[in-house]
Amino acid sequence: MGITKLNLSRFDFTTIRLAVLCAQTENLTTAARECHLVLPAASRRIRELELAIGSKLFERHSRGLKVTPAGRVFTRRGLSLLQELEATFKELNDLKQGVLRHIQLFAGSAAIGQFLPPLIAKYSQTYPEIQIDLEEQVSGQVVLALREGRADVGVFVEGANSEGLETNLFRKDELVLIFPQGHRLAGKQPIPFAETLDEQWISLNPGAAMLQQQMSAASALGKQLKLRMQVNSFDAITHMVASGLGIALLPKTLALPILKSTQLNWRPLQDTWAHRKLMVGIRKDADLEVKALRDFLVLPSQNAKTASSKKK
């Protein structure tokens, strides 16, 4: 497929930013002010851009602008261009500070909340010329970002479709039940998940590995999980449970410190799926620096096994 020839002089970054701001604010005057343009000049830029594209980006009306389908496409792509330009300037500036490489690390909440901060700090101290850019995503999105090349390294809960990626064990964790004091499920012995399914649940938003595990386990028992609320973080889950809105699961190493400062109790689950593996993945064509970070992150025992197998 050939590349369409465009008059690139019509696509300067000021005009792209103006169009993106027009879409975000639905107001040409506001967008022009943000770009330090007078209104007639801003209006002319948008008209010339639409002429160059051959499509209307906005419908004008008395209350402002309405984004057209072509405008939505241009806004999405234009925003990506602006973000890429900003990242380029950031990396060029980092070069002056001695940072030679950025590695994009995507990870789930469980990995960030329990394990990654001290590991990243140690790696950064050892290799100050490499900067790790961390982004939090649910496990499914971590794997997708790896496949699409937006992430160099990903940490996710085992179970996400990682076909085509190189994966190693990162760490293990355990999901435990949390609930208010005096709750009917209180006890010390491990409890079957089946005995909790009449309760109202608080969990993470769609796509989170923990939610998928809960729903799959409920489905296997012929029941549905009674989801009352879905939130973005473990911290939010804790506040909802503390307010008496439902029960929840949390990784044990995250739950125990939180429970000390709240009126909550915990109990282990009897089900084997509550004991999880967190995996670290990279693409098969990853370069040496990405592989080096992966090797640094994997569970120490796994590193030893890998080194032993290479010697054989």
C-alpha positions as CSV (number, residue, x, y, z in Angstrom):
1,M,0.0,0.0,0.0
2,G,1.4,3.4,-1.0
3,I,1.7,6.4,1.2
4,T,-0.8,9.2,0.5
5,K,0.9,12.4,-0.6
6,L,0.0,15.3,1.7
7,N,1.0,18.9,1.8
8,L,2.7,18.6,5.2
9,S,3.0,22.3,5.5
10,R,-0.8,22.3,6.3
11,F,-0.1,20.0,9.3
12,D,2.0,22.1,11.7
13,F,1.8,21.2,15.3
14,T,0.1,24.5,16.3
15,T,-2.8,23.7,14.0
16,I,-3.0,20.1,15.2
17,R,-3.1,21.3,18.8
18,L,-5.7,23.8,17.9
19,A,-7.9,21.2,16.3
20,V,-7.5,18.9,19.3
21,L,-8.4,21.7,21.8
22,C,-11.4,22.6,19.6
23,A,-12.7,19.0,20.0
24,Q,-12.0,18.9,23.7
25,T,-13.6,22.2,24.5
26,E,-16.1,22.4,21.7
27,N,-15.3,26.1,21.6
28,L,-13.0,27.8,19.0
29,T,-12.5,30.9,21.1
30,T,-11.2,28.9,24.1
31,A,-9.0,26.8,21.9
32,A,-7.6,29.9,20.1
33,R,-6.8,31.5,23.5
34,E,-4.9,28.3,24.7
35,C,-2.9,28.4,21.5
36,H,-2.2,32.1,21.7
37,L,-4.0,32.8,18.5
38,V,-6.4,35.6,17.6
39,L,-9.8,34.2,16.7
40,P,-9.7,35.0,12.9
41,A,-6.3,33.3,12.6
42,A,-7.5,30.2,14.4
43,S,-10.7,30.0,12.3
44,R,-8.6,30.2,9.1
45,R,-6.2,27.5,10.3
46,I,-9.2,25.1,10.9
47,R,-10.7,25.9,7.5
48,E,-7.4,25.3,5.7
49,L,-6.9,22.1,7.7
50,E,-10.3,20.8,6.7
51,L,-9.6,21.7,3.1
52,A,-6.3,19.8,3.2
53,I,-8.0,16.8,4.7
54,G,-11.0,17.0,2.5
55,S,-13.4,16.5,5.4
56,K,-15.2,18.7,7.9
57,L,-13.8,18.3,11.4
58,F,-16.5,20.4,13.1
59,E,-20.0,21.5,12.6
60,R,-20.4,25.2,13.6
61,H,-23.5,26.3,15.6
62,S,-24.5,29.1,17.9
63,R,-23.3,27.4,21.0
64,G,-19.9,26.4,19.7
65,L,-18.6,23.3,17.8
66,K,-19.8,19.8,17.3
67,V,-17.2,17.2,16.4
68,T,-17.8,15.2,13.3
69,P,-16.8,11.6,12.8
70,A,-13.8,12.8,10.8
71,G,-13.0,15.2,13.7
72,R,-13.1,12.4,16.2
73,V,-10.6,10.4,14.1
74,F,-8.3,13.4,13.7
75,T,-8.5,14.3,17.4
76,R,-7.5,10.8,18.5
77,R,-4.6,10.6,16.1
78,G,-3.6,14.2,16.6
79,L,-3.5,13.7,20.3
80,S,-1.2,10.7,19.9
81,L,1.1,12.9,17.7
82,L,1.2,15.6,20.3
83,Q,1.9,13.2,23.1
84,E,4.6,11.5,21.0
85,L,6.2,14.9,20.4
86,E,6.1,15.7,24.1
87,A,7.7,12.4,24.9
88,T,10.4,13.0,22.3
89,F,11.3,16.4,23.8
90,K,11.3,14.8,27.3
91,E,13.7,12.1,26.1
92,L,16.0,14.6,24.4
93,N,16.1,16.6,27.7
94,D,16.8,13.5,29.6
95,L,19.8,12.8,27.4
96,K,21.3,16.0,28.8
97,Q,20.7,14.7,32.3
98,G,22.5,11.4,31.5
99,V,19.4,9.2,30.8
100,L,20.2,7.2,27.7
101,R,17.2,5.0,27.5
102,H,13.5,4.9,28.5
103,I,11.9,1.5,29.2
104,Q,8.1,1.3,29.3
105,L,6.9,-0.9,32.1
106,F,3.2,-1.7,32.3
107,A,1.9,-3.5,35.4
108,G,-1.2,-4.4,37.3
109,S,-2.3,-2.9,40.6
110,A,-1.2,-6.1,42.6
111,A,2.3,-5.9,41.3
112,I,2.6,-2.1,41.9
113,G,1.1,-2.2,45.3
114,Q,3.1,-5.2,46.6
115,F,6.4,-5.5,44.8
116,L,7.5,-3.1,42.1
117,P,8.4,0.2,43.9
118,P,11.5,-1.1,45.8
119,L,12.6,-3.1,42.7
120,I,12.4,-0.1,40.4
121,A,14.2,2.1,43.0
122,K,17.1,-0.4,43.2
123,Y,17.3,-0.8,39.5
124,S,17.4,3.0,39.0
125,Q,20.2,3.3,41.5
126,T,22.2,0.6,39.8
127,Y,21.5,1.8,36.2
128,P,20.9,5.6,36.4
129,E,21.3,5.9,32.7
130,I,18.1,3.9,32.2
131,Q,14.7,5.4,33.2
132,I,11.8,3.1,33.8
133,D,8.4,4.7,32.9
134,L,5.7,2.9,34.9
135,E,2.1,2.8,33.8
136,E,-0.7,1.0,35.8
137,Q,-3.1,-1.1,33.8
138,V,-5.3,-4.2,34.3
139,S,-3.7,-7.5,33.3
140,G,-5.5,-7.8,29.9
141,Q,-4.4,-4.3,28.9
142,V,-0.8,-5.0,30.0
143,V,-0.6,-8.0,27.6
144,L,-2.2,-5.9,24.8
145,A,0.3,-3.1,25.3
146,L,3.1,-5.6,25.0
147,R,1.7,-7.0,21.8
148,E,1.2,-3.5,20.3
149,G,4.7,-2.3,21.3
150,R,3.5,0.3,23.7
151,A,5.1,-1.6,26.6
152,D,8.6,-3.0,26.7
153,V,8.0,-5.1,29.9
154,G,4.7,-6.1,31.4
155,V,3.8,-7.6,34.8
156,F,0.4,-9.3,35.0
157,V,-1.6,-12.0,36.7
158,E,-1.2,-15.5,35.2
159,G,-4.3,-16.3,33.1
160,A,-4.1,-13.4,30.7
161,N,-3.5,-14.7,27.1
162,S,0.2,-14.3,26.8
163,E,0.7,-16.4,23.7
164,G,3.6,-15.2,21.6
165,L,5.3,-13.5,24.5
166,E,8.2,-14.7,26.7
167,T,7.0,-15.0,30.3
168,N,8.7,-15.8,33.6
169,L,7.4,-16.0,37.2
170,F,7.6,-12.6,38.8
171,R,6.2,-13.2,42.3
172,K,3.3,-15.0,44.0
173,D,0.5,-13.6,46.0
174,E,-2.6,-14.7,47.9
175,L,-6.1,-13.2,47.8
176,V,-7.9,-13.0,51.1
177,L,-11.4,-12.0,52.1
178,I,-11.9,-8.7,53.9
179,F,-15.0,-7.6,55.8
180,P,-16.1,-5.4,58.7
181,Q,-15.8,-6.5,62.3
182,G,-18.7,-8.6,63.5
183,H,-19.5,-9.8,60.0
184,R,-21.2,-13.3,59.8
185,L,-18.2,-14.6,57.8
186,A,-15.8,-13.8,60.6
187,G,-13.4,-16.7,61.5
188,K,-9.8,-17.8,61.4
189,Q,-10.0,-21.0,59.2
190,P,-10.0,-20.8,55.4
191,I,-13.5,-20.4,54.0
192,P,-14.8,-21.8,50.7
193,F,-15.6,-19.1,48.2
194,A,-18.9,-20.7,47.7
195,E,-20.0,-19.7,51.2
196,T,-19.5,-16.0,50.3
197,L,-21.7,-15.8,47.2
198,D,-24.8,-14.5,49.0
199,E,-22.9,-11.4,50.0
200,Q,-22.7,-8.0,48.1
201,W,-19.3,-7.6,46.6
202,I,-16.9,-4.7,46.0
203,S,-14.3,-5.3,43.3
204,L,-12.1,-3.7,40.7
205,N,-13.4,-2.4,37.3
206,P,-13.8,-4.7,34.3
207,G,-10.6,-6.2,32.9
208,A,-8.9,-6.7,36.2
209,A,-7.6,-10.2,36.7
210,M,-9.0,-10.4,40.3
211,L,-12.5,-9.7,39.1
212,Q,-12.2,-12.2,36.3
213,Q,-11.1,-14.9,38.8
214,Q,-14.0,-14.1,41.1
215,M,-16.6,-14.2,38.3
216,S,-15.2,-17.4,36.8
217,A,-15.2,-19.1,40.2
218,A,-18.8,-18.1,40.8
219,S,-19.8,-19.3,37.4
220,A,-18.2,-22.7,38.0
221,L,-20.4,-23.0,41.1
222,G,-23.5,-22.2,39.0
223,K,-23.9,-18.7,40.5
224,Q,-23.4,-15.1,39.7
225,L,-21.2,-12.7,41.7
226,K,-23.4,-10.1,43.3
227,L,-21.3,-7.0,42.3
228,R,-22.5,-3.9,44.2
229,M,-19.7,-1.6,43.2
230,Q,-16.6,-1.6,41.0
231,V,-13.8,0.8,41.7
232,N,-10.3,1.6,40.3
233,S,-8.0,0.8,43.2
234,F,-7.5,-1.4,46.2
235,D,-7.6,1.7,48.4
236,A,-11.1,2.5,47.1
237,I,-12.1,-1.1,47.8
238,T,-11.0,-0.8,51.4
239,H,-13.0,2.4,51.9
240,M,-16.1,0.8,50.5
241,V,-15.8,-2.3,52.7
242,A,-15.1,-0.2,55.8
243,S,-18.3,1.7,55.1
244,G,-20.3,-1.5,55.2
245,L,-21.2,-1.6,51.5
246,G,-19.9,-5.2,50.9
247,I,-17.1,-7.6,51.2
248,A,-14.0,-7.9,49.0
249,L,-10.8,-9.7,48.1
250,L,-7.4,-8.1,48.5
251,P,-3.8,-9.4,48.0
252,K,-2.8,-10.5,51.5
253,T,0.5,-8.4,51.7
254,L,-1.6,-5.3,50.8
255,A,-4.5,-6.1,53.1
256,L,-2.6,-6.8,56.4
257,P,-1.1,-3.3,56.8
258,I,-4.4,-1.6,55.8
259,L,-6.4,-3.7,58.3
260,K,-4.3,-2.4,61.2
261,S,-5.6,1.1,60.6
262,T,-9.2,0.2,59.8
263,Q,-12.1,-1.6,61.5
264,L,-11.7,-4.6,59.1
265,N,-11.0,-8.3,59.5
266,W,-9.7,-10.8,57.0
267,R,-9.9,-14.5,56.4
268,P,-8.1,-16.8,54.0
269,L,-9.9,-18.5,51.1
270,Q,-9.9,-22.3,50.8
271,D,-9.9,-22.2,47.0
272,T,-6.6,-22.9,45.2
273,W,-7.2,-20.1,42.7
274,A,-6.8,-17.5,45.5
275,H,-3.0,-18.4,45.3
276,R,-1.9,-16.6,42.2
277,K,1.2,-16.2,40.1
278,L,2.3,-12.8,38.8
279,M,4.2,-13.1,35.5
280,V,6.7,-10.8,33.8
281,G,6.5,-10.7,30.0
282,I,8.4,-9.3,27.1
283,R,8.2,-9.6,23.3
284,K,10.4,-12.2,21.7
285,D,12.2,-9.6,19.7
286,A,13.0,-7.5,22.8
287,D,16.5,-5.9,22.9
288,L,19.2,-6.7,25.5
289,E,18.3,-3.8,27.8
290,V,14.7,-4.9,28.0
291,K,15.8,-8.5,28.7
292,A,18.2,-7.3,31.4
293,L,15.3,-5.5,33.2
294,R,13.1,-8.6,32.8
295,D,15.9,-10.7,34.3
296,F,16.3,-8.3,37.2
297,L,12.6,-8.4,38.0
298,V,12.0,-12.2,37.9
299,L,11.8,-14.2,41.1
300,P,15.4,-14.9,42.3
301,S,14.9,-18.6,42.3
302,Q,13.7,-18.4,38.7
303,N,16.9,-16.5,37.8
304,A,19.0,-19.2,39.3
305,K,17.1,-22.0,37.4
306,T,17.5,-20.0,34.1
307,A,21.3,-19.6,34.7
308,S,21.6,-23.3,35.6
309,S,19.8,-24.4,32.4
310,K,22.0,-22.2,30.2
311,K,25.1,-23.8,31.7
312,K,23.8,-27.3,30.7
